[in-house]
Amino acid sequence: MIDKFRYRKSLMIVAGIVLIFSLYAFLIEITGGLNKEYNISIGDDYTLSHRFPLLLSSLDSDKDSIIQITQLENSNFNLRRSIQVKTIDKGTASLYLKVFGLVPYKNIKVNVIPELQVVPGGHSIGVKLNTDGVLVVGLAQITDLDGKGHNIGEAGGVRIGDSLIKINNIKVENAVHLGDIIKESKGQPLELTLKRDAKEYTTVLTPVKSIEDQQYRLGLWVRDKTAGVGTMTFYHPETQKFGALGHAITDIDTGKILSIKDGEIIKSRVISIEPGKRGKPGEIRGVFYDVNDPIGKLEKNTDYGVYGELLKGIDNEHYQKPITVGYQHEITEGPAHILTTTDSNKIEKYEIEILKINNQTKVDGKSMIIRVTDKKLLEKTGGIIQGMSGSPIIQNGKIIGAVTHVLINDPTKGYGIFIEWMIEQSGIFDKNLKNVVEN
């Protein structure tokens, strides 16, 4: 009898533990609508609203000097409760939500940052980029004077997509410079410093004199520059920093991100448009002009856009003054608009719809899914096409993101990146947003 009683008691304890953990998991699951992190401009108030758990929760902040929190009363009985966050000073604070004031189930980070304003882009721009070193785009077999073939690069571990940075510790400036170094080697072994996936490695290759032209060669096909057309996203008048494209400039053959040595932003004029179709992305074709008078210099080529400094001011007739940056928690599904340049060769405003918002705590280019709803733009382009990347997205008077990619199977839809990620990459702040607020 005693054993049966102990058995039942043990079952009740196990069942209680399971119930507690189930409730804990349930609370975490249904609070997914509350972001893990918020960037809020100093002086702004923001209301966090969610359902059931807040009814049972206590809420604490670790830094009352940065934010003040108030749990708002709701006169009607329902499962939704709201928290008002009032910003006081820049910095980082954490909100701790606990069931009955005991069991923690959600921590929310709040970054209070200075209000930032930028001028939206929409300008068609030409981008000229010179690589850091040279990019290996092909490996060739060299036939020596005796008719024997040599796959020098392959044998030495070189891969297509590697960047060749140095030879014998001499920095490779461009493809011509590389040819001169190989020619002057007289067939002596060369130590190559290459970069692959941001990591450097070295290998030793010995040039072979080719039977075709009697020149020493390594069998490497390389590229040292590229150019294309895109769209300006924003610029910051105080620092003259700009961001564009919303995605990286990659090599057309290898798909690798080009490591930048220097580059320029040049005025561009649209000459034709190939509309997008299902399974086939369209394209804006443009020509550069005033090539000897660049409007900006490139400094960074990243997964999330290209960045640099303007050399002269550029105008936007739709937004002659800077507008406020809107952070991801301020974005809502529904109407918005983009600024871009098409066949009119002037910046136009086109209506879109934000279909889905992907809350993010780290930089990612697929922050939201958008759909073009503007009939005029659909007639011209079929939706989102190459060359529109970087077109700023504006909602409720704030710049909130930029167009990055089209959905191949539906050119009316595409991805956008949160503007806060591009601001973070641009260097407007000496450090990224998170570090700035912690100083």
C-alpha positions as CSV (number, residue, x, y, z in Angstrom):
1,M,0.0,0.0,0.0
2,I,2.8,2.3,0.9
3,D,4.6,1.5,-2.3
4,K,1.4,2.3,-4.3
5,F,1.1,5.6,-2.5
6,R,4.7,6.5,-3.2
7,Y,4.2,5.5,-6.9
8,R,1.2,7.8,-7.2
9,K,3.0,10.6,-5.5
10,S,6.0,10.2,-7.8
11,L,3.6,10.3,-10.8
12,M,2.0,13.5,-9.5
13,I,5.4,15.1,-9.1
14,V,6.5,14.1,-12.6
15,A,3.2,15.3,-14.1
16,G,3.6,18.6,-12.3
17,I,7.1,19.1,-13.7
18,V,5.9,18.2,-17.2
19,L,3.0,20.7,-16.8
20,I,5.3,23.5,-15.7
21,F,7.7,23.0,-18.5
22,S,4.8,22.7,-21.0
23,L,3.4,26.0,-19.7
24,Y,6.9,27.5,-19.9
25,A,7.3,26.4,-23.6
26,F,3.8,27.6,-24.4
27,L,4.5,31.0,-23.1
28,I,7.7,31.3,-25.0
29,E,6.0,30.1,-28.2
30,I,3.1,32.5,-28.1
31,T,5.3,35.5,-27.3
32,G,7.1,35.1,-30.6
33,G,5.5,38.3,-31.8
34,L,7.6,40.3,-29.3
35,N,11.0,40.9,-30.9
36,K,14.1,40.0,-29.0
37,E,15.6,43.5,-29.7
38,Y,14.3,46.9,-30.5
39,N,16.1,50.1,-31.7
40,I,14.2,53.2,-30.6
41,S,15.2,56.8,-31.2
42,I,15.8,58.8,-28.2
43,G,12.7,60.9,-27.3
44,D,10.3,58.4,-28.9
45,D,7.8,56.3,-27.0
46,Y,6.9,52.9,-28.2
47,T,4.1,50.5,-27.2
48,L,4.7,46.8,-27.1
49,S,1.4,44.9,-27.4
50,H,0.8,41.1,-27.1
51,R,-1.6,38.6,-25.8
52,F,-2.1,36.2,-22.8
53,P,1.3,36.0,-21.2
54,L,1.4,39.7,-20.3
55,L,-1.7,39.1,-18.2
56,L,0.3,36.9,-15.9
57,S,3.7,38.6,-16.2
58,S,5.8,40.9,-14.1
59,L,8.1,43.2,-16.1
60,D,11.4,44.6,-14.9
61,S,14.0,46.9,-16.5
62,D,17.7,46.8,-15.5
63,K,18.3,50.5,-16.4
64,D,15.6,52.9,-15.3
65,S,17.9,55.8,-16.4
66,I,17.6,54.8,-20.0
67,I,13.9,53.7,-20.3
68,Q,10.8,53.9,-18.2
69,I,8.1,51.2,-18.6
70,T,4.4,51.3,-17.8
71,Q,2.0,48.4,-18.1
72,L,-1.1,49.9,-19.6
73,E,-4.5,49.1,-18.2
74,N,-7.2,47.6,-20.5
75,S,-10.8,48.4,-19.5
76,N,-12.2,45.5,-21.5
77,F,-11.5,41.9,-20.5
78,N,-9.4,40.3,-23.2
79,L,-6.1,38.5,-23.5
80,R,-4.1,41.4,-24.9
81,R,-2.0,43.7,-22.8
82,S,0.3,46.6,-23.7
83,I,3.6,47.9,-22.3
84,Q,4.6,51.5,-23.0
85,V,8.4,52.1,-23.2
86,K,9.4,55.7,-22.7
87,T,13.0,56.6,-23.8
88,I,15.0,58.9,-21.5
89,D,18.7,58.7,-22.6
90,K,20.8,56.8,-25.1
91,G,22.1,53.4,-24.1
92,T,21.0,49.8,-23.8
93,A,18.4,48.4,-21.4
94,S,16.8,44.9,-21.0
95,L,13.3,44.0,-20.2
96,Y,12.7,40.8,-18.2
97,L,9.2,39.2,-18.4
98,K,8.5,36.6,-15.7
99,V,5.5,34.5,-15.0
100,F,4.0,35.5,-11.7
101,G,7.2,37.5,-11.1
102,L,9.1,34.2,-10.7
103,V,9.7,32.2,-13.9
104,P,11.6,34.1,-16.7
105,Y,10.3,33.4,-20.2
106,K,11.3,36.4,-22.3
107,N,14.2,38.9,-22.3
108,I,13.9,41.9,-24.6
109,K,16.8,44.2,-25.5
110,V,16.1,47.9,-26.1
111,N,18.7,50.1,-27.7
112,V,18.0,53.8,-27.3
113,I,19.8,55.6,-30.1
114,P,20.1,59.2,-31.4
115,E,17.5,60.0,-34.1
116,L,19.0,59.6,-37.5
117,Q,17.9,61.3,-40.7
118,V,19.2,60.6,-44.2
119,V,18.2,61.7,-47.7
120,P,16.5,58.9,-49.7
121,G,18.1,57.9,-53.0
122,G,16.4,56.4,-56.1
123,H,19.0,57.7,-58.5
124,S,20.3,55.5,-61.3
125,I,24.1,55.1,-60.7
126,G,27.0,53.5,-62.5
127,V,29.3,51.5,-60.2
128,K,33.0,51.0,-61.2
129,L,35.0,48.7,-59.0
130,N,38.7,47.8,-59.0
131,T,39.5,44.6,-57.1
132,D,41.9,44.1,-54.3
133,G,44.5,42.1,-56.1
134,V,43.0,40.0,-58.9
135,L,40.2,37.5,-59.0
136,V,40.9,34.0,-60.4
137,V,38.1,33.3,-62.9
138,G,39.6,30.3,-64.7
139,L,42.4,27.7,-64.7
140,A,44.1,26.8,-67.9
141,Q,46.6,24.0,-69.0
142,I,50.0,25.3,-70.2
143,T,51.9,23.3,-72.8
144,D,55.7,23.6,-72.4
145,L,58.3,23.6,-75.1
146,D,58.5,19.8,-75.0
147,G,54.7,19.5,-75.6
148,K,53.9,18.4,-72.1
149,G,50.8,19.8,-70.4
150,H,50.9,21.4,-67.0
151,N,47.8,22.3,-64.8
152,I,49.9,24.5,-62.5
153,G,47.2,26.3,-60.6
154,E,45.1,23.2,-60.0
155,A,48.2,21.3,-58.8
156,G,49.0,24.1,-56.4
157,G,45.6,24.1,-54.8
158,V,44.3,27.3,-56.5
159,R,40.6,27.5,-57.1
160,I,38.3,29.6,-59.2
161,G,37.0,32.4,-57.1
162,D,40.2,32.9,-55.1
163,S,41.7,36.4,-54.9
164,L,45.4,36.6,-55.6
165,I,46.8,39.3,-53.3
166,K,50.6,39.0,-53.3
167,I,53.4,37.3,-55.1
168,N,56.7,36.9,-53.2
169,N,55.2,39.4,-50.8
170,I,54.7,42.0,-53.5
171,K,51.2,43.3,-53.7
172,V,49.5,42.5,-57.0
173,E,48.0,45.7,-58.4
174,N,46.2,44.4,-61.4
175,A,46.2,41.9,-64.2
176,V,49.0,43.7,-66.2
177,H,51.2,43.8,-63.0
178,L,50.6,40.1,-62.5
179,G,51.8,39.4,-66.0
180,D,54.9,41.4,-65.5
181,I,55.8,39.6,-62.2
182,I,55.5,36.2,-63.9
183,K,57.5,37.3,-66.9
184,E,60.3,38.6,-64.7
185,S,60.5,35.4,-62.7
186,K,62.4,33.6,-65.5
187,G,60.7,30.4,-64.4
188,Q,61.8,30.6,-60.8
189,P,59.2,29.4,-58.1
190,L,56.8,32.0,-56.9
191,E,55.1,32.2,-53.5
192,L,51.4,33.3,-54.0
193,T,49.3,34.7,-51.2
194,L,45.6,34.2,-51.9
195,K,42.3,34.8,-50.1
196,R,39.5,32.3,-50.1
197,D,36.3,33.0,-48.0
198,A,38.0,35.8,-46.1
199,K,41.0,33.5,-45.1
200,E,44.4,33.9,-46.6
201,Y,46.6,31.0,-47.6
202,T,49.9,30.6,-49.5
203,T,51.1,28.2,-52.2
204,V,54.2,27.9,-54.4
205,L,53.8,27.7,-58.2
206,T,56.6,27.5,-60.8
207,P,55.9,29.2,-64.1
208,V,56.2,27.2,-67.3
209,K,57.4,28.7,-70.7
210,S,54.5,28.2,-73.1
211,I,55.1,26.7,-76.5
212,E,52.5,29.1,-78.0
213,D,54.2,32.4,-77.3
214,Q,57.5,31.5,-75.5
215,Q,56.3,33.4,-72.4
216,Y,56.3,32.2,-68.8
217,R,52.8,31.5,-67.6
218,L,50.9,30.1,-64.5
219,G,47.7,29.2,-66.3
220,L,45.5,31.6,-64.3
221,W,42.7,33.6,-65.9
222,V,42.1,36.7,-63.8
223,R,39.9,39.7,-63.6
224,D,40.7,43.0,-61.9
225,K,37.7,45.2,-62.4
226,T,33.9,45.3,-63.0
227,A,31.2,47.8,-63.7
228,G,27.4,47.9,-63.6
229,V,24.2,49.9,-63.0
230,G,22.3,50.1,-59.8
231,T,20.3,52.4,-57.5
232,M,21.4,54.8,-54.7
233,T,19.6,54.0,-51.4
234,F,20.5,57.0,-49.2
235,Y,23.1,59.5,-48.3
236,H,23.9,61.3,-45.0
237,P,24.5,65.0,-45.5
238,E,26.5,65.5,-42.3
239,T,29.1,62.8,-43.1
240,Q,28.5,62.5,-46.9
241,K,28.4,58.7,-46.4
242,F,26.1,56.8,-48.8
243,G,24.7,53.3,-49.3
244,A,23.5,51.6,-52.5
245,L,22.4,48.4,-54.1
246,G,21.4,46.5,-50.9
247,H,23.5,43.5,-52.0
248,A,27.1,42.8,-53.0
249,I,28.7,43.3,-56.3
250,T,29.8,39.8,-57.4
251,D,31.8,38.4,-60.2
252,I,29.7,37.4,-63.2
253,D,31.6,34.1,-63.7
254,T,32.3,32.9,-60.2
255,G,29.5,34.5,-58.2
256,K,32.1,35.5,-55.6
257,I,32.0,38.9,-53.8
258,L,34.6,41.1,-55.3
259,S,37.2,42.3,-52.7
260,I,37.4,46.1,-53.3
261,K,40.6,48.1,-53.7
262,D,38.8,51.3,-54.8
263,G,36.0,52.4,-57.1
264,E,33.7,55.1,-58.1
265,I,30.0,56.1,-58.3
266,I,29.2,57.7,-61.7
267,K,26.1,59.3,-63.1
268,S,24.0,56.8,-65.2
269,R,21.3,57.2,-67.8
270,V,18.7,54.5,-68.5
271,I,18.7,53.6,-72.2
272,S,16.4,50.5,-72.3
273,I,14.3,48.2,-70.1
274,E,13.8,44.5,-70.5
275,P,10.7,43.6,-68.5
276,G,10.8,40.7,-66.0
277,K,8.9,37.5,-66.7
278,R,8.2,34.4,-64.7
279,G,11.5,32.4,-64.6
280,K,13.5,35.2,-66.3
281,P,14.5,38.4,-64.5
282,G,14.3,41.7,-66.4
283,E,17.0,44.3,-66.5
284,I,17.6,48.1,-66.6
285,R,20.3,48.9,-69.1
286,G,22.1,52.1,-68.7
287,V,25.1,54.1,-69.9
288,F,27.6,56.1,-67.8
289,Y,28.2,59.7,-68.5
290,D,30.5,62.4,-67.0
291,V,32.9,59.5,-66.3
292,N,35.7,61.8,-65.5
293,D,33.6,63.6,-62.9
294,P,32.5,60.9,-60.4
295,I,29.9,61.7,-57.8
296,G,31.4,59.4,-55.1
297,K,34.1,57.0,-54.2
298,L,33.5,53.4,-53.1
299,E,35.0,52.1,-49.9
300,K,33.2,48.9,-49.1
301,N,31.5,46.0,-51.0
302,T,29.5,43.8,-48.6
303,D,26.8,41.2,-48.7
304,Y,24.4,44.0,-47.9
305,G,25.3,46.8,-50.3
306,V,28.1,49.0,-51.4
307,Y,29.2,52.0,-49.4
308,G,31.4,55.0,-49.6
309,E,31.6,58.8,-49.6
310,L,30.0,61.3,-51.9
311,L,32.2,63.8,-53.6
312,K,29.4,66.2,-54.4
313,G,25.8,66.7,-53.5
314,I,22.9,65.0,-55.4
315,D,19.3,66.1,-55.5
316,N,16.1,64.3,-54.9
317,E,13.1,66.3,-56.0
318,H,10.7,64.1,-53.9
319,Y,12.6,64.5,-50.7
320,Q,14.7,67.7,-50.7
321,K,15.3,67.4,-46.9
322,P,16.4,64.4,-44.9
323,I,13.8,62.1,-43.4
324,T,13.9,59.9,-40.4
325,V,15.2,56.3,-40.4
326,G,12.5,53.8,-39.4
327,Y,13.5,50.7,-37.5
328,Q,12.1,47.2,-38.0
329,H,9.6,47.3,-35.1
330,E,8.0,50.4,-36.8
331,I,7.3,48.6,-40.1
332,T,3.9,47.2,-40.7
333,E,2.5,44.9,-43.4
334,G,0.6,47.0,-46.0
335,P,1.2,50.0,-48.3
336,A,4.5,51.6,-48.8
337,H,6.4,53.1,-51.8
338,I,9.8,52.9,-53.5
339,L,11.9,55.5,-55.3
340,T,13.6,54.4,-58.5
341,T,14.6,55.6,-61.9
342,T,13.3,53.9,-65.1
343,D,12.9,55.1,-68.7
344,S,11.9,58.6,-67.6
345,N,15.5,59.1,-66.4
346,K,14.2,60.9,-63.3
347,I,13.3,59.5,-59.9
348,E,9.7,58.3,-59.7
349,K,7.6,57.2,-56.7
350,Y,5.9,53.8,-57.1
351,E,3.4,52.0,-54.8
352,I,4.2,48.6,-53.3
353,E,2.8,46.4,-50.6
354,I,4.9,44.9,-47.7
355,L,3.6,41.3,-47.5
356,K,5.8,39.8,-44.7
357,I,8.3,41.1,-42.2
358,N,11.0,38.8,-40.9
359,N,12.1,40.1,-37.4
360,Q,15.9,39.9,-37.3
361,T,18.5,40.4,-34.6
362,K,21.4,40.2,-37.0
363,V,22.0,41.5,-40.5
364,D,20.3,39.6,-43.3
365,G,19.3,40.7,-46.8
366,K,15.9,39.0,-46.7
367,S,14.3,41.3,-44.1
368,M,10.9,41.6,-45.8
369,I,8.9,40.4,-48.8
370,I,7.4,43.1,-51.0
371,R,5.0,43.2,-54.0
372,V,4.8,45.9,-56.6
373,T,1.2,47.1,-56.9
374,D,1.8,50.2,-59.0
375,K,0.2,49.7,-62.5
376,K,2.5,52.1,-64.2
377,L,5.7,50.3,-62.9
378,L,4.2,46.9,-63.7
379,E,3.6,48.0,-67.3
380,K,7.2,49.3,-67.6
381,T,9.1,46.6,-65.9
382,G,6.8,43.7,-65.0
383,G,7.8,44.3,-61.4
384,I,11.3,44.2,-59.8
385,I,14.2,43.9,-62.2
386,Q,18.0,44.1,-62.2
387,G,19.2,47.6,-61.8
388,M,16.4,48.5,-59.3
389,S,18.4,46.9,-56.4
390,G,18.9,49.6,-53.8
391,S,15.7,51.5,-54.4
392,P,14.7,52.9,-51.1
393,I,11.5,51.7,-49.4
394,I,9.5,54.4,-47.6
395,Q,6.5,53.9,-45.2
396,N,4.7,56.5,-43.1
397,G,7.3,59.2,-44.0
398,K,10.3,57.1,-42.9
399,I,12.9,55.3,-44.9
400,I,12.7,51.7,-43.7
401,G,14.6,49.6,-46.2
402,A,15.8,48.9,-49.8
403,V,14.9,46.5,-52.6
404,T,17.5,43.7,-52.9
405,H,16.3,40.7,-55.0
406,V,13.4,39.6,-57.2
407,L,11.6,36.3,-56.8
408,I,12.4,34.6,-60.1
409,N,9.0,32.8,-60.3
410,D,7.1,36.0,-59.7
411,P,8.7,39.2,-60.7
412,T,6.1,41.3,-59.0
413,K,7.5,40.2,-55.7
414,G,11.0,40.5,-54.1
415,Y,13.0,40.9,-51.0
416,G,13.9,44.1,-49.1
417,I,16.6,44.7,-46.5
418,F,16.0,46.7,-43.3
419,I,17.5,50.2,-43.6
420,E,19.0,49.8,-40.2
421,W,21.3,47.1,-41.5
422,M,22.5,49.3,-44.3
423,I,23.0,52.2,-41.9
424,E,25.1,49.9,-39.7
425,Q,27.3,48.9,-42.6
426,S,27.7,52.4,-44.0
427,G,30.1,53.8,-41.4
428,I,27.9,56.8,-40.5
429,F,28.6,55.8,-36.9
430,D,32.2,54.9,-36.0
431,K,30.8,51.7,-34.6
432,N,27.6,49.8,-35.3
433,L,24.3,50.8,-33.6
434,K,24.6,48.3,-30.8
435,N,28.1,49.5,-29.8
436,V,27.1,53.2,-30.1
437,V,24.3,52.9,-27.6
438,E,26.5,51.0,-25.1
439,N,29.1,53.8,-24.9
